[in-house]
Amino acid sequence: MSIQKRFSASDLERIKAAVREGESKISGEIVPVFVERSGFYSIANFRGAILGASLLFLAAIFMDRYAPDLAAYDRDPLFLFMAVVAGGLVGAALVNYIEPLKKLVLNQTHLDQATRKRAESAFLAEEVFNTRHRTGIMIFISFFEREVIVMADRGISKVVEQKEWDNLVRGITSHMKQGKVVEGIEAAIKRCGEILLEKGFVQTPDDINELRDDLRMEEN
């Protein structure tokens, strides 16, 4: 699914309003970043090809043993080779275009590593660090992996315990499982504002909006 199709115009406006409200009393910046997928996962295509080729080869063995009259053509080595190659190509194609299959052949380590790497890249690309007192917070959601990462710049992370961000992540993922993504994001943004107020990051008279409030959405 395209990342643009996951949110309606009203959904996006609700999230933007939540950011404005969350930042209204704090000297910090909240940056939501949404991506459809964090990695290309070429290894998934490779595994799909191996799986497709293996299944077809096993099918040929089964036919040769239990239905020899129907499998006479299987004894041609060239035919068997071409059939196995075709099975591999079909397996790779299915995994490439059917996302549940792609996710099925990947392990959690691949998903975690790709999401973390993409989040770190987004933190730099969106210049979340570019505030006077290093008080930026990024809420990163990768939908294919169904993973959420909250990253705070050093001005905040040195006084806010990691468990606060872990609670935010659990809240968003719980809402995602219920099909209430926007509500989960709104609640997380609100909580970010509350955490910063609790830690003394109060807006000062000379405070300015250092990072734009619009949402960051990327397909890949």
Stockholm file with secondary structure:
# STOCKHOLM 1.0

chainA/1-220         MSIQKRFSASDLERIKAAVREGESKISGEIVPVFVERSGFYSIANFRGAILGASLLFLAAIFMDRYAPDLAAYDRDPLFLFMAVVAGGLVGAALVNYIEPLKKLVLNQTHLDQATRKRAESAFLAEEVFNTRHRTGIMIFISFFEREVIVMADRGISKVVEQKEWDNLVRGITSHMKQGKVVEGIEAAIKRCGEILLEKGFVQTPDDINELRDDLRMEEN
#=GR chainA/1-220 SS CCGGGGSCHHHHHHHHHHHHHHHTTBSSEEEEEEESCSCCCHHHHHHHHHHHHHHHHHHHHHHHHHCTTTTGGGGCHHHHHHHHHHHHHHHHHHHHHCHHHHHHTSCHHHHHHHHHHHHHHHHHHTTTTCSTTCCEEEEEEETTTTEEEEEECHHHHTTSCHHHHHHHHHHHHHHHHTTCHHHHHHHHHHHHHHHHHHTTCBCCTTCCCCSCCSCEEECC
#=GC SS_cons         CCGGGGSCHHHHHHHHHHHHHHHTTBSSEEEEEEESCSCCCHHHHHHHHHHHHHHHHHHHHHHHHHCTTTTGGGGCHHHHHHHHHHHHHHHHHHHHHCHHHHHHTSCHHHHHHHHHHHHHHHHHHTTTTCSTTCCEEEEEEETTTTEEEEEECHHHHTTSCHHHHHHHHHHHHHHHHTTCHHHHHHHHHHHHHHHHHHTTCBCCTTCCCCSCCSCEEECC
//
